[in-house]
């Protein structure tokens, strides 16, 4: 039986898949969620998901398991037009889903975003032809 953190990992991948379906860039999961020692084919995007357990969140008499979720998106830019489409479509779609609490609460087993931690999206960074950005959210899971 999967743990709450494994369920959160699966839910996060589903959120990224929904963002990918709504954007102009197809995102596929990188071979590893750690490091960047992988190649990205021209005009495509890869994502990585990291789930870091945190101290439980006490609310009244209930403790909610808590985790920091980090999503890294990498895109190989094949042209300036391609870069603009990526920034305006893919970054927007990922941010719209990951930074909104109702998206998380719609996923099974997830209570919502931590009210004391603002989700964040970092500015994109380009290294050579690869643009990367990161989205981070602290998520509360249902109490056990």
C-alpha positions in Angstrom: 0.0 0.0 0.0 1.5 3.4 -1.0 2.4 5.9 1.7 0.9 9.4 1.8 4.1 10.7 0.4 4.0 8.3 -2.5 0.4 9.3 -3.2 1.5 13.0 -3.1 4.2 12.2 -5.7 1.6 10.5 -7.9 -0.8 13.4 -7.5 2.0 15.9 -8.4 2.8 14.0 -11.6 -0.9 14.1 -12.5 -1.0 17.9 -11.9 2.1 18.4 -14.2 0.5 16.1 -16.8 -2.6 18.3 -16.8 -0.5 21.4 -17.2 1.4 19.8 -20.1 -1.8 18.8 -21.8 -3.0 22.4 -21.6 0.2 24.0 -22.8 2.1 24.1 -26.1 5.0 22.1 -24.8 4.8 18.4 -24.0 6.4 17.6 -20.7 7.8 14.1 -20.0 9.3 13.0 -16.7 13.1 13.0 -16.6 14.9 9.8 -16.0 16.0 11.0 -12.6 14.4 13.5 -10.2 17.8 14.5 -8.9 20.6 16.1 -10.8 20.5 17.3 -14.4 22.7 14.7 -16.1 20.3 14.0 -18.9 19.8 15.2 -22.4 16.8 17.1 -23.6 15.8 16.7 -27.3 15.4 20.0 -29.1 11.9 21.6 -28.7 10.9 19.3 -25.9 10.5 19.6 -22.1 11.3 17.4 -19.1 10.1 17.7 -15.5 11.4 16.5 -12.2 9.4 16.1 -9.0 10.8 16.1 -5.5 8.8 15.5 -2.4 10.5 16.3 0.9 8.6 15.3 4.1 8.4 18.1 6.7 7.3 18.3 10.3 3.6 17.7 10.7 1.2 20.7 10.7 -0.9 20.8 13.9 -4.4 22.2 13.5 -6.5 22.0 16.6 -6.1 18.4 17.9 -5.2 17.0 14.5 -1.7 16.7 12.9 -1.6 16.8 9.1 1.4 15.2 7.4 3.3 17.9 5.5 5.7 18.0 2.6 7.5 20.4 0.4 6.9 19.7 -3.3 9.3 21.0 -5.8 8.7 20.7 -9.5 11.5 21.6 -11.9 10.7 22.1 -15.6 13.4 22.1 -18.3 12.9 23.0 -21.9 15.3 22.8 -24.8 14.8 26.0 -26.8 15.1 25.4 -30.5 14.1 29.0 -31.5 13.1 32.3 -30.1 9.4 31.6 -31.0 9.7 28.3 -29.2 11.1 30.0 -26.1 8.3 32.6 -26.0 5.6 29.8 -26.4 7.2 27.9 -23.6 7.4 30.9 -21.2 3.9 32.1 -21.9 2.1 28.8 -22.1 3.9 26.1 -20.1 5.0 28.3 -17.2 1.5 29.8 -17.0 -0.2 26.4 -17.1 2.1 24.9 -14.4 1.8 28.0 -12.2 -2.0 28.1 -12.6 -2.2 24.5 -11.3 0.5 24.3 -8.7 0.0 27.7 -7.0 -3.7 27.3 -6.5 -4.9 25.5 -3.4 -8.2 24.2 -5.0 -6.1 22.1 -7.5 -4.4 20.3 -4.7 -7.6 19.7 -2.7 -9.1 18.1 -5.7 -6.5 15.4 -5.6 -7.3 12.3 -3.4 -5.6 12.3 0.0 -4.5 16.0 -0.1 -5.9 18.4 2.4 -4.5 21.6 0.8 -1.7 24.0 0.8 0.0 25.0 4.0 -1.6 28.4 5.0 1.6 29.6 6.5 3.7 29.0 3.4 3.2 30.8 0.1 3.7 28.6 -3.0 6.3 30.2 -5.3 7.5 30.1 -8.9 11.1 31.2 -9.6 12.1 33.2 -12.6 13.2 31.1 -15.6 16.9 30.6 -16.0 18.7 29.8 -19.3 21.9 27.8 -19.6 22.8 27.4 -23.2 19.7 26.4 -25.0 17.9 25.0 -21.9 15.5 27.1 -20.0 14.5 25.9 -16.5 12.2 27.1 -13.8 11.1 25.7 -10.4 7.8 25.7 -8.6 7.6 25.0 -4.9 4.6 24.4 -2.7 4.2 23.1 0.9 1.3 20.7 0.9 -0.8 19.2 3.7 -2.0 15.7 3.4 -5.1 14.3 5.1 -4.7 13.5 8.7 -4.1 9.8 9.5 
